[in-house]
Amino acid sequence: MTVAVETDEGVAVVDLDDEEVIAFEPGGALERAPLDVGLPLVVDADRSGATIVAVVDRRPPLVISRDAGATWHEAGAGLPAGRSVAISPDHPDLVVFASENRLHVSRDGGRFWQALTVELDAIRRVAWLGDGPDLG
């Protein structure tokens, strides 16, 4: 499983299983349309089916809806301030959360989080790539 991570320097491709950068495109940028979830203080949001995860500028840094935004609950207690979030299009319980320099992965829809060992400077956003390092 791989994600693309946009930083101030370019786009890194990170293998989530091996927790390492496997490709880098200097000066690259990710194109992802913003998702309007109708909530205040939203920094970034992503959706897969009826599941929506939003990074908010407060503590805890995440809110999650499992019913397309009809109801929300807080998540991510203990996580640092967030920059971006991405939900796997194939597995909505698989979520990547980006703080300023680290990625965090949840495999249970945002209940528990694991910080990856790889660090990147000035993360702007993340996006799922799938199984390979294709930068498009």
VMD Tcl script that builds the backbone (N, CA, C; Angstrom):
set m [mol new atoms 408]
animate dup $m
set s [atomselect $m all]
$s set {name element resname resid chain x y z} {
  {N N MET 1 A 0.840 -1.170 0.000}
  {CA C MET 1 A 0.000 0.000 0.000}
  {C C MET 1 A 0.889 1.238 0.000}
  {N N THR 2 A 0.573 2.158 -0.892}
  {CA C THR 2 A 1.384 3.359 -0.997}
  {C C THR 2 A 0.524 4.620 -0.978}
  {N N VAL 3 A 1.125 5.681 -0.454}
  {CA C VAL 3 A 0.499 6.990 -0.483}
  {C C VAL 3 A 1.482 7.990 -1.071}
  {N N ALA 4 A 0.934 9.006 -1.722}
  {CA C ALA 4 A 1.735 10.129 -2.179}
  {C C ALA 4 A 1.637 11.208 -1.114}
  {N N VAL 5 A 2.775 11.822 -0.811}
  {CA C VAL 5 A 2.832 12.842 0.233}
  {C C VAL 5 A 3.448 14.101 -0.363}
  {N N GLU 6 A 2.645 15.153 -0.475}
  {CA C GLU 6 A 3.168 16.420 -0.975}
  {C C GLU 6 A 3.816 17.179 0.167}
  {N N THR 7 A 5.053 17.620 -0.063}
  {CA C THR 7 A 5.796 18.441 0.895}
  {C C THR 7 A 6.207 19.734 0.192}
  {N N ASP 8 A 6.863 20.620 0.915}
  {CA C ASP 8 A 7.366 21.848 0.303}
  {C C ASP 8 A 8.386 21.556 -0.788}
  {N N GLU 9 A 9.061 20.424 -0.713}
  {CA C GLU 9 A 10.122 20.077 -1.660}
  {C C GLU 9 A 9.645 19.284 -2.868}
  {N N GLY 10 A 8.471 18.659 -2.791}
  {CA C GLY 10 A 7.983 17.827 -3.887}
  {C C GLY 10 A 7.056 16.746 -3.363}
  {N N VAL 11 A 6.919 15.672 -4.163}
  {CA C VAL 11 A 6.018 14.584 -3.796}
  {C C VAL 11 A 6.823 13.308 -3.535}
  {N N ALA 12 A 6.633 12.757 -2.341}
  {CA C ALA 12 A 7.264 11.489 -1.969}
  {C C ALA 12 A 6.215 10.390 -2.044}
  {N N VAL 13 A 6.640 9.208 -2.475}
  {CA C VAL 13 A 5.785 8.035 -2.432}
  {C C VAL 13 A 6.261 7.198 -1.253}
  {N N VAL 14 A 5.333 6.909 -0.334}
  {CA C VAL 14 A 5.681 6.180 0.886}
  {C C VAL 14 A 4.986 4.834 0.883}
  {N N ASP 15 A 5.767 3.775 1.102}
  {CA C ASP 15 A 5.240 2.426 1.271}
  {C C ASP 15 A 4.836 2.297 2.736}
  {N N LEU 16 A 3.557 2.125 2.989}
  {CA C LEU 16 A 3.063 2.066 4.363}
  {C C LEU 16 A 3.469 0.800 5.095}
  {N N ASP 17 A 3.631 -0.291 4.351}
  {CA C ASP 17 A 4.008 -1.548 4.996}
  {C C ASP 17 A 5.464 -1.534 5.437}
  {N N ASP 18 A 6.350 -1.020 4.567}
  {CA C ASP 18 A 7.784 -0.977 4.889}
  {C C ASP 18 A 8.189 0.312 5.587}
  {N N GLU 19 A 7.269 1.285 5.645}
  {CA C GLU 19 A 7.505 2.564 6.291}
  {C C GLU 19 A 8.737 3.261 5.724}
  {N N GLU 20 A 8.780 3.361 4.374}
  {CA C GLU 20 A 9.919 4.023 3.753}
  {C C GLU 20 A 9.500 4.768 2.488}
  {N N VAL 21 A 10.291 5.785 2.145}
  {CA C VAL 21 A 10.086 6.523 0.907}
  {C C VAL 21 A 10.656 5.684 -0.228}
  {N N ILE 22 A 9.828 5.401 -1.239}
  {CA C ILE 22 A 10.284 4.561 -2.347}
  {C C ILE 22 A 10.439 5.339 -3.652}
  {N N ALA 23 A 9.989 6.587 -3.692}
  {CA C ALA 23 A 10.173 7.438 -4.865}
  {C C ALA 23 A 9.992 8.882 -4.429}
  {N N PHE 24 A 10.597 9.791 -5.210}
  {CA C PHE 24 A 10.458 11.212 -4.912}
  {C C PHE 24 A 10.488 12.008 -6.207}
  {N N GLU 25 A 9.546 12.945 -6.345}
  {CA C GLU 25 A 9.490 13.832 -7.503}
  {C C GLU 25 A 9.712 15.267 -7.007}
  {N N PRO 26 A 10.933 15.808 -7.191}
  {CA C PRO 26 A 11.192 17.178 -6.736}
  {C C PRO 26 A 10.246 18.170 -7.414}
  {N N GLY 27 A 9.723 19.097 -6.646}
  {CA C GLY 27 A 8.844 20.120 -7.185}
  {C C GLY 27 A 7.445 19.654 -7.544}
  {N N GLY 28 A 7.140 18.378 -7.341}
  {CA C GLY 28 A 5.828 17.830 -7.686}
  {C C GLY 28 A 4.735 18.334 -6.758}
  {N N ALA 29 A 3.504 18.203 -7.211}
  {CA C ALA 29 A 2.346 18.600 -6.413}
  {C C ALA 29 A 1.222 17.607 -6.646}
  {N N LEU 30 A 0.357 17.456 -5.654}
  {CA C LEU 30 A -0.805 16.579 -5.769}
  {C C LEU 30 A -2.021 17.398 -6.160}
  {N N GLU 31 A -2.815 16.843 -7.022}
  {CA C GLU 31 A -4.071 17.482 -7.399}
  {C C GLU 31 A -5.213 16.708 -6.749}
  {N N ARG 32 A -5.903 17.353 -5.840}
  {CA C ARG 32 A -7.060 16.747 -5.202}
  {C C ARG 32 A -8.046 17.849 -4.882}
  {N N ALA 33 A -9.233 17.731 -5.428}
  {CA C ALA 33 A -10.256 18.755 -5.192}
  {C C ALA 33 A -10.630 18.784 -3.716}
  {N N PRO 34 A -10.787 19.982 -3.143}
  {CA C PRO 34 A -11.202 20.063 -1.737}
  {C C PRO 34 A -12.613 19.514 -1.553}
  {N N LEU 35 A -12.825 18.893 -0.413}
  {CA C LEU 35 A -14.122 18.327 -0.078}
  {C C LEU 35 A -14.799 19.237 0.940}
  {N N ASP 36 A -15.946 19.782 0.590}
  {CA C ASP 36 A -16.694 20.651 1.493}
  {C C ASP 36 A -17.611 19.770 2.347}
  {N N VAL 37 A -17.339 19.753 3.653}
  {CA C VAL 37 A -18.143 18.928 4.558}
  {C C VAL 37 A -19.095 19.765 5.404}
  {N N GLY 38 A -19.084 21.090 5.235}
  {CA C GLY 38 A -20.025 21.942 5.942}
  {C C GLY 38 A -19.756 22.113 7.420}
  {N N LEU 39 A -18.510 21.918 7.842}
  {CA C LEU 39 A -18.142 22.083 9.248}
  {C C LEU 39 A -17.162 23.241 9.390}
  {N N PRO 40 A -17.126 23.890 10.564}
  {CA C PRO 40 A -16.131 24.946 10.783}
  {C C PRO 40 A -14.753 24.355 11.068}
  {N N LEU 41 A -13.722 25.148 10.838}
  {CA C LEU 41 A -12.330 24.827 11.186}
  {C C LEU 41 A -11.746 23.638 10.423}
  {N N VAL 42 A -12.317 23.253 9.278}
  {CA C VAL 42 A -11.808 22.107 8.523}
  {C C VAL 42 A -10.539 22.496 7.778}
  {N N VAL 43 A -9.490 21.704 7.973}
  {CA C VAL 43 A -8.211 21.884 7.302}
  {C C VAL 43 A -8.179 21.054 6.023}
  {N N ASP 44 A -8.684 19.826 6.100}
  {CA C ASP 44 A -8.721 18.910 4.953}
  {C C ASP 44 A -9.759 17.830 5.265}
  {N N ALA 45 A -10.251 17.182 4.214}
  {CA C ALA 45 A -11.223 16.099 4.411}
  {C C ALA 45 A -11.149 15.149 3.226}
  {N N ASP 46 A -11.550 13.904 3.476}
  {CA C ASP 46 A -11.624 12.909 2.411}
  {C C ASP 46 A -12.821 12.022 2.695}
  {N N ARG 47 A -13.289 11.348 1.638}
  {CA C ARG 47 A -14.444 10.472 1.812}
  {C C ARG 47 A -14.257 9.220 0.980}
  {N N SER 48 A -14.879 8.139 1.462}
  {CA C SER 48 A -14.971 6.874 0.743}
  {C C SER 48 A -16.351 6.319 1.076}
  {N N GLY 49 A -17.244 6.321 0.095}
  {CA C GLY 49 A -18.622 5.904 0.347}
  {C C GLY 49 A -19.265 6.834 1.347}
  {N N ALA 50 A -19.882 6.286 2.373}
  {CA C ALA 50 A -20.544 7.090 3.397}
  {C C ALA 50 A -19.592 7.562 4.490}
  {N N THR 51 A -18.331 7.100 4.473}
  {CA C THR 51 A -17.356 7.480 5.486}
  {C C THR 51 A -16.643 8.763 5.078}
  {N N ILE 52 A -16.652 9.748 5.986}
  {CA C ILE 52 A -15.940 11.006 5.785}
  {C C ILE 52 A -15.051 11.227 7.000}
  {N N VAL 53 A -13.795 11.573 6.748}
  {CA C VAL 53 A -12.874 11.935 7.820}
  {C C VAL 53 A -12.385 13.347 7.528}
  {N N ALA 54 A -12.476 14.227 8.526}
  {CA C ALA 54 A -12.050 15.611 8.362}
  {C C ALA 54 A -11.005 15.965 9.413}
  {N N VAL 55 A -9.955 16.645 8.979}
  {CA C VAL 55 A -8.965 17.221 9.883}
  {C C VAL 55 A -9.488 18.599 10.258}
  {N N VAL 56 A -9.535 18.863 11.549}
  {CA C VAL 56 A -10.015 20.151 12.028}
  {C C VAL 56 A -8.935 20.854 12.840}
  {N N ASP 57 A -8.987 22.165 12.863}
  {CA C ASP 57 A -8.008 22.982 13.567}
  {C C ASP 57 A -8.415 23.144 15.027}
  {N N ARG 58 A -8.378 22.017 15.757}
  {CA C ARG 58 A -8.679 21.992 17.191}
  {C C ARG 58 A -8.281 20.634 17.740}
  {N N ARG 59 A -8.502 20.406 19.010}
  {CA C ARG 59 A -8.168 19.131 19.653}
  {C C ARG 59 A -9.452 18.409 20.006}
  {N N PRO 60 A -9.587 17.123 19.768}
  {CA C PRO 60 A -8.725 16.302 18.926}
  {C C PRO 60 A -8.826 16.736 17.462}
  {N N PRO 61 A -7.823 16.368 16.655}
  {CA C PRO 61 A -7.727 16.934 15.315}
  {C C PRO 61 A -8.592 16.276 14.230}
  {N N LEU 62 A -9.421 15.311 14.576}
  {CA C LEU 62 A -10.236 14.637 13.575}
  {C C LEU 62 A -11.699 14.555 13.994}
  {N N VAL 63 A -12.575 14.601 12.992}
  {CA C VAL 63 A -13.978 14.245 13.169}
  {C C VAL 63 A -14.327 13.261 12.066}
  {N N ILE 64 A -15.164 12.288 12.416}
  {CA C ILE 64 A -15.496 11.206 11.490}
  {C C ILE 64 A -17.001 11.045 11.407}
  {N N SER 65 A -17.472 10.831 10.191}
  {CA C SER 65 A -18.885 10.514 9.956}
  {C C SER 65 A -18.953 9.201 9.189}
  {N N ARG 66 A -19.834 8.337 9.598}
  {CA C ARG 66 A -20.027 7.062 8.897}
  {C C ARG 66 A -21.354 7.054 8.129}
  {N N ASP 67 A -22.067 8.208 8.180}
  {CA C ASP 67 A -23.371 8.295 7.512}
  {C C ASP 67 A -23.444 9.514 6.582}
  {N N ALA 68 A -22.369 9.720 5.819}
  {CA C ALA 68 A -22.278 10.778 4.801}
  {C C ALA 68 A -22.445 12.185 5.361}
  {N N GLY 69 A -22.065 12.390 6.622}
  {CA C GLY 69 A -22.090 13.720 7.211}
  {C C GLY 69 A -23.317 14.060 8.028}
  {N N ALA 70 A -24.235 13.119 8.204}
  {CA C ALA 70 A -25.425 13.385 9.021}
  {C C ALA 70 A -25.058 13.529 10.500}
  {N N THR 71 A -24.133 12.684 10.985}
  {CA C THR 71 A -23.651 12.773 12.363}
  {C C THR 71 A -22.136 12.660 12.355}
  {N N TRP 72 A -21.506 13.213 13.393}
  {CA C TRP 72 A -20.042 13.245 13.498}
  {C C TRP 72 A -19.613 12.840 14.897}
  {N N HIS 73 A -18.411 12.256 14.994}
  {CA C HIS 73 A -17.818 12.037 16.311}
  {C C HIS 73 A -16.334 12.397 16.249}
  {N N GLU 74 A -15.803 12.825 17.373}
  {CA C GLU 74 A -14.397 13.213 17.464}
  {C C GLU 74 A -13.516 11.980 17.473}
  {N N ALA 75 A -12.290 12.145 16.948}
  {CA C ALA 75 A -11.324 11.048 16.945}
  {C C ALA 75 A -9.915 11.630 16.956}
  {N N GLY 76 A -8.965 10.764 17.217}
  {CA C GLY 76 A -7.570 11.159 17.144}
  {C C GLY 76 A -7.019 11.806 18.393}
  {N N ALA 77 A -7.591 11.506 19.551}
  {CA C ALA 77 A -7.023 12.029 20.793}
  {C C ALA 77 A -5.576 11.569 20.879}
  {N N GLY 78 A -4.685 12.476 21.172}
  {CA C GLY 78 A -3.268 12.139 21.257}
  {C C GLY 78 A -2.506 12.409 19.974}
  {N N LEU 79 A -3.200 12.627 18.855}
  {CA C LEU 79 A -2.516 12.971 17.607}
  {C C LEU 79 A -2.126 14.449 17.624}
  {N N PRO 80 A -1.036 14.796 16.923}
  {CA C PRO 80 A -0.675 16.212 16.818}
  {C C PRO 80 A -1.620 16.942 15.869}
  {N N ALA 81 A -1.441 18.231 15.740}
  {CA C ALA 81 A -2.233 19.015 14.789}
  {C C ALA 81 A -2.052 18.430 13.391}
  {N N GLY 82 A -3.126 18.451 12.608}
  {CA C GLY 82 A -3.091 17.787 11.312}
  {C C GLY 82 A -3.005 18.721 10.132}
  {N N ARG 83 A -2.505 18.154 9.017}
  {CA C ARG 83 A -2.409 18.870 7.760}
  {C C ARG 83 A -3.321 18.276 6.688}
  {N N SER 84 A -3.438 16.923 6.690}
  {CA C SER 84 A -4.189 16.268 5.625}
  {C C SER 84 A -4.619 14.882 6.076}
  {N N VAL 85 A -5.594 14.329 5.335}
  {CA C VAL 85 A -6.088 12.991 5.619}
  {C C VAL 85 A -6.494 12.343 4.302}
  {N N ALA 86 A -6.340 11.027 4.232}
  {CA C ALA 86 A -6.768 10.279 3.047}
  {C C ALA 86 A -7.331 8.941 3.491}
  {N N ILE 87 A -8.484 8.585 2.908}
  {CA C ILE 87 A -9.137 7.311 3.187}
  {C C ILE 87 A -8.908 6.404 1.983}
  {N N SER 88 A -8.570 5.156 2.233}
  {CA C SER 88 A -8.406 4.208 1.136}
  {C C SER 88 A -9.721 4.066 0.387}
  {N N PRO 89 A -9.701 4.191 -0.934}
  {CA C PRO 89 A -10.943 4.035 -1.691}
  {C C PRO 89 A -11.476 2.598 -1.663}
  {N N ASP 90 A -10.601 1.640 -1.385}
  {CA C ASP 90 A -11.003 0.234 -1.349}
  {C C ASP 90 A -11.373 -0.257 0.041}
  {N N HIS 91 A -10.805 0.365 1.080}
  {CA C HIS 91 A -11.015 -0.069 2.463}
  {C C HIS 91 A -11.222 1.159 3.345}
  {N N PRO 92 A -12.473 1.609 3.558}
  {CA C PRO 92 A -12.703 2.850 4.294}
  {C C PRO 92 A -12.223 2.852 5.747}
  {N N ASP 93 A -11.887 1.705 6.293}
  {CA C ASP 93 A -11.319 1.682 7.640}
  {C C ASP 93 A -9.828 1.990 7.644}
  {N N LEU 94 A -9.196 2.049 6.474}
  {CA C LEU 94 A -7.774 2.339 6.344}
  {C C LEU 94 A -7.600 3.826 6.044}
  {N N VAL 95 A -7.033 4.546 7.023}
  {CA C VAL 95 A -6.938 6.004 6.946}
  {C C VAL 95 A -5.502 6.431 7.221}
  {N N VAL 96 A -5.023 7.410 6.440}
  {CA C VAL 96 A -3.712 8.011 6.674}
  {C C VAL 96 A -3.931 9.464 7.077}
  {N N PHE 97 A -3.315 9.856 8.181}
  {CA C PHE 97 A -3.392 11.207 8.724}
  {C C PHE 97 A -1.987 11.781 8.683}
  {N N ALA 98 A -1.859 13.017 8.194}
  {CA C ALA 98 A -0.550 13.659 8.115}
  {C C ALA 98 A -0.478 14.837 9.069}
  {N N SER 99 A 0.552 14.838 9.899}
  {CA C SER 99 A 0.859 16.008 10.704}
  {C C SER 99 A 1.946 16.781 9.953}
  {N N GLU 100 A 2.601 17.706 10.592}
  {CA C GLU 100 A 3.594 18.530 9.898}
  {C C GLU 100 A 4.734 17.713 9.295}
  {N N ASN 101 A 5.171 16.661 9.977}
  {CA C ASN 101 A 6.317 15.904 9.462}
  {C C ASN 101 A 6.210 14.390 9.624}
  {N N ARG 102 A 5.032 13.900 9.935}
  {CA C ARG 102 A 4.887 12.457 10.155}
  {C C ARG 102 A 3.542 11.974 9.669}
  {N N LEU 103 A 3.517 10.702 9.243}
  {CA C LEU 103 A 2.279 10.047 8.846}
  {C C LEU 103 A 1.835 9.113 9.955}
  {N N HIS 104 A 0.521 9.014 10.120}
  {CA C HIS 104 A -0.085 8.127 11.104}
  {C C HIS 104 A -1.122 7.296 10.360}
  {N N VAL 105 A -1.192 6.006 10.663}
  {CA C VAL 105 A -2.097 5.103 9.964}
  {C C VAL 105 A -3.068 4.477 10.950}
  {N N SER 106 A -4.331 4.433 10.546}
  {CA C SER 106 A -5.353 3.708 11.303}
  {C C SER 106 A -5.901 2.621 10.391}
  {N N ARG 107 A -5.993 1.421 10.915}
  {CA C ARG 107 A -6.541 0.301 10.149}
  {C C ARG 107 A -7.934 -0.086 10.646}
  {N N ASP 108 A -8.459 0.723 11.597}
  {CA C ASP 108 A -9.777 0.412 12.167}
  {C C ASP 108 A -10.715 1.622 12.130}
  {N N GLY 109 A -10.595 2.426 11.102}
  {CA C GLY 109 A -11.507 3.544 10.923}
  {C C GLY 109 A -11.281 4.724 11.838}
  {N N GLY 110 A -10.080 4.856 12.407}
  {CA C GLY 110 A -9.755 6.014 13.223}
  {C C GLY 110 A -9.812 5.820 14.718}
  {N N ARG 111 A -10.000 4.599 15.175}
  {CA C ARG 111 A -10.016 4.364 16.633}
  {C C ARG 111 A -8.601 4.343 17.200}
  {N N PHE 112 A -7.699 3.598 16.561}
  {CA C PHE 112 A -6.318 3.489 17.011}
  {C C PHE 112 A -5.387 3.926 15.887}
  {N N TRP 113 A -4.279 4.572 16.256}
  {CA C TRP 113 A -3.349 5.145 15.282}
  {C C TRP 113 A -1.938 4.664 15.560}
  {N N GLN 114 A -1.187 4.459 14.471}
  {CA C GLN 114 A 0.222 4.086 14.550}
  {C C GLN 114 A 1.027 5.141 13.810}
  {N N ALA 115 A 2.018 5.740 14.481}
  {CA C ALA 115 A 2.911 6.692 13.829}
  {C C ALA 115 A 3.952 5.914 13.033}
  {N N LEU 116 A 4.155 6.295 11.778}
  {CA C LEU 116 A 5.182 5.652 10.965}
  {C C LEU 116 A 6.543 6.230 11.326}
  {N N THR 117 A 7.595 5.457 11.092}
  {CA C THR 117 A 8.943 5.900 11.442}
  {C C THR 117 A 9.494 6.918 10.454}
  {N N VAL 118 A 9.023 6.886 9.216}
  {CA C VAL 118 A 9.520 7.820 8.202}
  {C C VAL 118 A 9.055 9.243 8.540}
  {N N GLU 119 A 9.989 10.208 8.408}
  {CA C GLU 119 A 9.646 11.605 8.638}
  {C C GLU 119 A 9.899 12.396 7.368}
  {N N LEU 120 A 9.009 13.344 7.082}
  {CA C LEU 120 A 9.118 14.225 5.932}
  {C C LEU 120 A 8.905 15.651 6.410}
  {N N ASP 121 A 9.638 16.599 5.846}
  {CA C ASP 121 A 9.513 17.993 6.265}
  {C C ASP 121 A 8.355 18.685 5.558}
  {N N ALA 122 A 7.605 19.458 6.308}
  {CA C ALA 122 A 6.570 20.351 5.786}
  {C C ALA 122 A 5.554 19.644 4.892}
  {N N ILE 123 A 4.864 18.646 5.461}
  {CA C ILE 123 A 3.834 17.929 4.701}
  {C C ILE 123 A 2.660 18.866 4.440}
  {N N ARG 124 A 2.164 18.837 3.196}
  {CA C ARG 124 A 1.006 19.643 2.810}
  {C C ARG 124 A -0.255 18.790 2.677}
  {N N ARG 125 A -0.142 17.640 1.964}
  {CA C ARG 125 A -1.320 16.777 1.784}
  {C C ARG 125 A -0.882 15.372 1.441}
  {N N VAL 126 A -1.838 14.438 1.587}
  {CA C VAL 126 A -1.601 13.037 1.257}
  {C C VAL 126 A -2.718 12.540 0.347}
  {N N ALA 127 A -2.391 11.497 -0.419}
  {CA C ALA 127 A -3.384 10.869 -1.306}
  {C C ALA 127 A -2.986 9.418 -1.514}
  {N N TRP 128 A -3.974 8.548 -1.636}
  {CA C TRP 128 A -3.721 7.131 -1.873}
  {C C TRP 128 A -3.268 6.897 -3.305}
  {N N LEU 129 A -2.285 6.019 -3.456}
  {CA C LEU 129 A -1.839 5.581 -4.777}
  {C C LEU 129 A -2.238 4.136 -5.034}
  {N N GLY 130 A -2.319 3.335 -3.980}
  {CA C GLY 130 A -2.640 1.917 -4.149}
  {C C GLY 130 A -1.437 1.047 -3.906}
  {N N ASP 131 A -1.120 0.209 -4.906}
  {CA C ASP 131 A -0.068 -0.781 -4.708}
  {C C ASP 131 A 1.283 -0.387 -5.291}
  {N N GLY 132 A 1.376 0.657 -6.093}
  {CA C GLY 132 A 2.642 0.968 -6.747}
  {C C GLY 132 A 3.024 2.426 -6.640}
  {N N PRO 133 A 4.277 2.762 -7.023}
  {CA C PRO 133 A 4.776 4.124 -6.891}
  {C C PRO 133 A 4.486 5.010 -8.102}
  {N N ASP 134 A 3.358 4.851 -8.748}
  {CA C ASP 134 A 3.025 5.638 -9.924}
  {C C ASP 134 A 2.650 7.062 -9.525}
  {N N LEU 135 A 3.447 8.038 -9.974}
  {CA C LEU 135 A 3.181 9.436 -9.673}
  {C C LEU 135 A 2.252 10.061 -10.696}
  {N N GLY 136 A 1.814 9.299 -11.698}
  {CA C GLY 136 A 0.846 9.769 -12.658}
  {C C GLY 136 A 1.440 10.576 -13.723}
}
mol reanalyze $m
mol bondsrecalc $m
mol representation Tube
mol addrep $m
